[in-house]
Amino acid sequence: MKKIYNYAIDLDKATEEQFEHCINQDFVVNAALMPDAHSGYVAPIGSVIETKDYIVPSWVGYDIGCGMTAVKINEDILSLINNNTKKIYDEIMKNVPMGTGMLNHPKDITKKTKNEFNNLLKKFEEGAHDKDIYKFIKNKSLSHLGTLGSGNHFLELCKSDNEFWIVVHSGSRGIGYKVAQKYMKKSSGSETNFEATHPIKINSKVGKEYLNVLEFGLEFALLNRKEIIYKTIYSIEKILDKKLSYEIWTNKNHNHAVPNGKNYIHRKGATPAEKGERGVIPANMRDGSYLVIGKGNSKFLNSSSHGAGRKLSRTEAKKKITMKKFREDMKGITGTVEKGTLDEAPDAYKNISKVMDAQKDSVEIVKHLLPIIALKGSGHKRSKHD
């Protein structure tokens, strides 16, 4: 018998209907809806769905490997950061491409990231793969590394007491989109109506291809965020004229499908929370992020929310939130506060305190990181030197 759990806050009808559609599939074993859940385009964002024998590309979605990285800087530099926020903001903007369609030139990517990328590519080559996808990955994907994208992706420089942290939210960029579209079309057998629930049998030819490229995309996303971290630290070091040491506290994907014994767990915007597992749950541009430790709660399918969850759609946010209110909410933070990011204003999101309280049986809060500098890519293309 299926075990279904629902922890959603302020659940709307569209999200509920999407979840019902997913859990009614014969191949679904268990499922849970996280507190931040809101509607997506097939499976709701904030859903965790365990399947047997099948995997569903549309339930993973376009942003394969979207996730969070938190890095602790070992030096005491908070006062230096506070005295140079605008310079640091501008320098990072030069070194980390942000915004829709923004890419890196391969020569600007660090040597260690290129080496890791080549290892990932070699591993992918050895498995089952689609020739067109392989061609795209080999020739085009390198330039996506070290780029942030737009929407809810962000790069924040934060404080917690006297500690200085860097938090990144990004994914596999154009790779995820290309892969998702290709395999939604393959699984549906259609070039038009493919954004729907079309399962792929895991041991089929297409299933083996998708699992191989999915693994590549998930590893690529981890590498992308690491390259963003390298460039961010380089930017800070340049402005402060000071060498920094750091540790990556966690680097986790929250958009994936991963093995769970013989089954697969699909997380569409949900943070893995196995017992002792580290995670990052962001709130919004003003309220920062929570560092958490998983409790391994099976009733949450060892998961938690991936954020506060949207209260307003992007269209609603642009209509209901004023730039004046956005600026007031972001007072004291050097950030990307402009019309292009109005749909990311704090008021567009649910109350993070309620969300965290609703999942206290799944995760324990370790630290609350508050933003000093909050960077985002606008919906429009932004040159490196805007």
C-alpha positions in Angstrom: 0.0 0.0 0.0 1.3 3.5 -0.9 2.3 5.8 1.8 1.4 9.4 1.1 2.3 12.3 3.3 1.3 15.9 2.9 3.0 18.7 4.8 2.2 21.6 2.4 1.3 25.0 3.9 -1.5 27.0 2.3 -2.1 24.3 -0.3 -3.8 25.6 -3.4 -6.0 23.6 -5.7 -3.6 23.5 -8.7 -0.8 22.1 -6.5 -3.1 19.5 -4.9 -4.4 18.4 -8.3 -0.9 18.0 -9.7 0.1 15.9 -6.6 -3.0 13.7 -6.9 -2.2 13.1 -10.6 1.3 12.0 -9.7 0.5 9.7 -6.8 -2.3 7.9 -8.7 0.2 6.5 -11.2 0.5 2.7 -10.8 4.3 2.8 -10.6 4.4 5.2 -7.6 5.3 3.5 -4.3 5.4 6.4 -1.8 5.2 10.2 -2.0 5.4 13.3 0.2 4.6 17.0 -0.4 7.0 19.4 1.4 5.8 22.5 3.3 6.9 24.9 0.6 5.0 23.1 -2.2 3.5 25.1 -5.0 2.4 24.2 -8.6 4.9 23.4 -11.3 4.1 22.3 -14.8 3.7 18.5 -14.2 4.8 17.4 -10.8 4.4 20.2 -8.1 7.6 21.9 -6.8 8.2 20.5 -3.4 7.2 16.9 -4.3 9.1 13.8 -3.4 7.9 10.7 -5.3 9.3 7.2 -5.1 8.8 5.0 -8.2 9.3 1.3 -9.0 10.7 0.2 -12.4 10.1 3.6 -14.0 11.6 7.1 -14.0 9.7 10.2 -15.2 11.8 13.0 -16.9 9.1 15.6 -16.4 9.0 14.9 -12.7 12.7 15.8 -12.5 12.1 18.8 -14.8 14.2 21.2 -16.8 16.5 22.3 -14.0 18.4 19.0 -13.5 20.7 19.3 -10.5 19.4 22.6 -9.3 20.6 22.8 -5.7 22.5 24.7 -3.0 26.1 25.1 -1.9 27.3 26.7 1.4 30.9 27.7 1.9 32.5 28.9 5.2 35.4 31.4 4.9 37.9 30.7 7.7 39.3 34.2 8.1 37.6 37.0 10.2 36.8 39.4 7.4 33.2 40.6 8.2 34.3 44.2 8.8 36.3 44.3 5.6 33.3 42.9 3.6 31.0 45.5 5.2 33.4 48.3 4.2 33.6 47.1 0.5 30.2 45.8 -0.4 29.7 47.8 -3.6 33.2 47.0 -4.9 32.8 43.3 -4.1 29.3 43.2 -5.8 30.7 44.9 -8.9 33.7 42.6 -9.1 31.6 39.4 -8.7 29.3 40.7 -11.5 32.3 40.9 -13.8 33.5 37.4 -13.0 30.2 35.4 -12.7 27.9 35.6 -15.7 24.3 36.1 -14.5 21.0 36.3 -16.3 19.1 34.5 -19.0 21.4 33.1 -21.7 24.6 34.4 -20.1 27.6 32.0 -20.6 31.3 31.8 -19.8 34.2 31.8 -22.3 36.1 28.5 -21.9 39.3 30.5 -21.3 37.7 32.1 -18.2 37.0 28.7 -16.5 39.5 27.5 -14.0 41.9 24.6 -14.9 40.7 22.3 -12.1 37.0 22.7 -13.2 38.0 21.9 -16.8 39.8 18.8 -15.6 36.8 17.7 -13.6 34.5 18.4 -16.6 36.7 16.2 -18.9 36.5 13.4 -16.4 32.7 13.7 -16.3 32.5 13.7 -20.1 34.7 10.6 -20.4 32.5 8.8 -17.9 29.3 9.9 -19.8 30.8 8.7 -23.1 31.3 5.2 -21.8 27.6 4.8 -21.0 24.5 4.6 -23.1 23.8 8.0 -24.8 22.0 9.8 -27.5 24.3 11.1 -30.2 22.7 14.6 -30.4 22.9 15.1 -26.6 26.5 13.9 -26.6 27.4 16.4 -29.4 25.7 19.2 -27.4 27.5 18.3 -24.2 30.9 17.9 -25.8 30.7 21.1 -27.8 28.5 23.5 -25.8 28.3 22.6 -22.1 31.7 23.8 -20.9 30.6 27.4 -21.4 27.7 26.9 -19.0 30.0 26.2 -16.0 30.5 29.0 -13.5 27.2 30.7 -14.6 24.3 31.6 -12.3 21.2 32.0 -14.6 18.1 33.9 -13.6 14.8 33.3 -11.8 15.2 32.1 -8.2 18.9 31.3 -8.6 21.2 33.5 -6.5 24.6 34.1 -5.0 24.7 35.5 -1.5 27.5 36.7 0.8 26.2 36.1 4.3 27.0 36.5 8.0 26.2 34.3 11.0 27.4 36.0 14.2 31.1 36.7 13.4 31.3 34.1 10.6 31.3 34.9 6.8 29.6 32.5 4.4 28.9 32.2 0.7 25.7 30.5 -0.6 25.0 29.6 -4.2 21.7 28.4 -5.7 22.1 27.2 -9.3 21.8 24.1 -11.4 23.1 22.5 -14.6 21.9 25.5 -16.7 21.4 24.8 -20.4 22.3 21.1 -20.0 19.3 20.4 -17.9 17.0 22.1 -20.3 18.3 20.3 -23.3 18.3 16.9 -21.6 14.8 17.3 -20.1 13.3 18.4 -23.4 14.9 15.6 -25.4 13.8 12.8 -23.0 10.3 14.2 -22.4 9.9 14.0 -26.2 11.4 10.5 -26.4 9.2 9.2 -23.6 6.1 10.8 -25.0 6.7 10.0 -28.6 5.6 13.5 -29.5 7.3 16.7 -30.6 4.4 18.9 -29.3 2.5 17.6 -26.2 5.5 16.2 -24.3 5.3 18.2 -21.0 3.3 15.5 -19.2 3.7 12.3 -17.2 5.4 9.9 -19.6 7.3 7.2 -17.6 10.4 5.5 -19.0 11.2 1.9 -18.1 14.5 2.0 -16.2 16.0 -1.0 -18.0 14.9 0.1 -21.5 17.4 1.6 -24.0 15.9 5.1 -23.5 15.9 4.5 -19.7 19.6 3.6 -19.7 20.3 6.7 -21.8 18.4 9.0 -19.5 19.9 7.6 -16.3 23.4 8.1 -17.8 22.8 11.7 -18.9 20.9 12.4 -15.7 24.0 11.4 -13.6 26.1 13.6 -15.8 23.8 16.6 -15.3 23.7 16.1 -11.5 27.5 16.0 -11.3 27.7 18.9 -13.8 25.5 21.0 -11.5 27.7 20.3 -8.5 30.7 21.4 -10.6 28.9 24.5 -11.8 28.3 25.8 -8.3 31.9 25.0 -7.3 33.2 27.1 -10.2 30.9 30.0 -9.1 32.5 29.7 -5.6 36.0 29.8 -7.0 35.2 32.9 -9.0 33.5 34.6 -6.0 36.4 33.9 -3.7 38.8 35.2 -6.4 36.7 38.4 -6.6 36.7 39.0 -2.9 40.4 38.3 -2.6 41.1 40.9 -5.4 39.1 43.6 -3.7 40.4 42.9 -0.2 44.0 42.2 -1.4 43.9 39.2 1.0 44.2 35.4 0.4 41.3 33.4 1.8 40.9 29.8 3.0 37.5 28.1 3.0 35.6 24.9 3.4 32.6 23.7 1.4 30.1 22.9 4.1 27.7 21.2 1.7 27.0 21.0 -2.0 23.6 19.2 -2.7 21.1 19.0 -5.5 17.4 19.3 -4.8 16.1 18.6 -8.3 16.9 15.0 -9.2 16.0 11.3 -9.4 18.3 9.0 -7.4 18.3 5.3 -6.6 16.6 4.2 -3.4 17.3 0.5 -3.3 15.7 -0.9 -6.4 13.4 2.1 -6.6 14.0 5.8 -7.6 13.3 8.9 -5.5 12.2 11.9 -7.6 12.8 15.2 -5.8 11.3 18.2 -7.6 12.5 21.0 -5.4 13.1 19.1 -2.2 16.3 18.9 -0.1 17.7 15.4 0.8 17.6 15.0 4.6 19.0 11.6 5.5 20.1 11.2 9.1 23.2 13.5 9.6 23.0 14.9 6.0 23.8 18.6 5.6 21.5 20.9 3.6 20.7 24.5 2.9 17.2 25.9 2.8 16.9 29.5 1.5 14.2 31.9 2.5 14.4 35.0 0.3 16.7 37.8 -0.7 16.2 39.5 2.7 16.0 36.6 5.1 18.9 34.5 3.8 19.3 30.8 4.3 19.1 28.1 7.0 21.9 25.5 7.4 20.2 22.2 8.4 21.0 18.7 9.4 18.7 15.9 8.3 17.0 13.6 10.9 16.3 10.8 8.5 12.5 10.9 8.9 10.9 8.2 6.6 7.5 10.0 6.8 9.2 12.9 5.0 10.8 10.4 2.6 14.1 11.7 4.1 13.5 15.1 2.6 12.7 18.7 3.5 11.7 21.9 1.6 14.1 23.5 -0.8 13.1 27.0 0.3 10.2 29.0 1.6 8.1 28.4 -1.5 6.4 31.0 -3.7 3.4 32.8 -2.2 2.8 34.8 -5.4 3.4 33.6 -9.0 6.0 35.7 -10.9 3.2 37.5 -12.8 1.3 38.2 -9.6 4.4 39.5 -7.8 5.1 42.0 -10.6 1.6 43.3 -10.3 1.2 43.4 -6.5 4.7 44.3 -5.3 6.0 47.8 -5.8 9.7 48.7 -6.3 9.4 51.0 -3.3 8.4 48.1 -1.0 11.1 45.9 -2.6 13.8 48.6 -1.9 12.5 49.1 1.7 12.6 45.3 2.4 16.2 45.1 1.1 17.5 48.1 3.1 21.0 47.5 4.4 21.7 44.8 1.9 23.7 45.4 -1.3 21.7 43.5 -3.8 20.2 43.2 -7.3 17.1 45.2 -6.6 15.6 46.2 -9.9 12.5 45.7 -12.1 14.1 42.6 -13.6 14.1 40.9 -10.1 10.9 42.3 -8.7 9.3 38.8 -8.9 12.0 37.7 -6.5 11.2 40.3 -3.8 10.8 38.9 -0.3 7.0 39.4 -0.4 6.7 36.9 -3.2 7.6 34.1 -0.8 5.9 32.3 2.0 6.8 32.8 5.7 10.0 30.8 6.2 9.4 30.5 9.9 6.2 28.6 9.3 7.9 26.4 6.7 10.8 25.5 9.0 8.4 24.8 11.9 6.4 22.4 9.7 9.4 20.3 9.0 11.1 20.3 12.5 10.7 16.5 12.5 12.7 16.2 9.4 15.6 18.7 9.8 17.4 20.5 12.7 18.5 24.1 12.1 22.2 24.6 12.6 22.6 28.3 11.6 20.7 31.1 10.1 22.8 33.0 7.5 21.8 36.6 6.8 22.7 38.3 3.5 25.2 41.2 3.3 25.4 41.1 -0.5 22.6 39.4 -2.6 23.3 38.9 -6.3 20.9 37.7 -9.0 20.6 37.5 -12.7 17.7 39.5 -14.2 15.3 38.0 -16.6 17.1 39.9 -19.4 20.6 39.2 -20.7 23.2 40.9 -18.6 26.7 41.5 -20.0 29.6 40.9 -17.7 30.2 44.6 -17.4 26.7 46.0 -16.9 
